Amino acid sequence: MTITTSIQARITPQNRVLVTNYQINAGTLRIGDVFDVDTSSAIDGAFLVYSANTENWVATVNLDNINTIINGGNF
């Protein structure tokens, strides 16, 4: 995979690097490229669920956490 990046920065009076512009080619970016996202078990119909145990978003087809509440709204 090729990700094209362009970074512009300047040094502040406190000698800190301040990033003023950061660009990526979103056409080649995939959700699995994002930090803390594990898509290794993704299959057709999977969705991302946050796992506090691993501190990652994990692709799954099961909602098996007793803390999960689904609110579909009012129609």
C-alpha positions, -999 to +999 in steps of 0.1 A: +000+000+000+012+035-008+002+064+014+012+098+001+018+123+029+026+160+030+036+175+063+042+212+071+055+223+105+073+251+122+093+255+154+076+275+182+095+299+205+095+271+231+114+249+206+083+227+200+074+214+166+039+226+156+023+208+127+004+233+107-008+210+079-009+172+075-024+155+045-028+120+034-042+104+002-076+092+016-081+071-016-056+045-004-064+046+033-083+016+047-100+014+081-075-013+092-047+013+087-060+034+116-043+029+150-062+007+174-084-009+148-081-047+143-098-059+111-080-093+109-113-112+118-135-091+095-160-111+075-191-101+054-215-084+078-189-076+105-190-043+124-165-026+147-169-030+185-146-014+211-129-038+234-118-024+268-096-055+273-074-048+243-082-011+240-088-016+203-117-016+179-123-052+168-143-064+138-170-089+149-204-102+140-214-109+176-226-086+203-219-107+234-210-080+260-236-076+288-228-039+289-240-034+253-272-013+250-287-008+215-310+022+212-326+023+178-344+056+185-381+064+180-399+061+147 
